[in-house]
């Protein structure tokens, strides 16, 4: 079950200490200051998934795989290289 405040409509939170995308809580009484739920620090950036991935140079963890007609996985070449 997800909490109502977990639905941010495309906004993700990146903890600079954990160095990964995390869930965050708003710090008490402060605007635009968020606290990481994992390490409890306030060193959290927020933005769209694309902007965070671009700014912090986050790459995909696993390459995308398409299934060919003969049912063997075929890795997809990354067009960004």
C-alpha positions, 0 to 999 in steps of 0.5 A: 500500500502506498501513501498518498504523498508518495504519488508525486506525478513523475517527480523522483528524489535522489539522495546524494549520500546514498547515490540512488533514487529513493523515497523522501519525506518533507522536512518539517516546516521547510519548503523544498527540503526533503529527508531520505527515508533510508539514511535520514539526511536532508541531502536530497535533490528532486526532479523528473526522472530524466533530469535527475538521471542526466544531471547525476549521470545515472545509467541504466542498471540492466540493458533493455532486452527485446524478445526475438521471434525465436524466443531468444533474448537479444540485447538492444544497442544503446543509441546514446553511445 
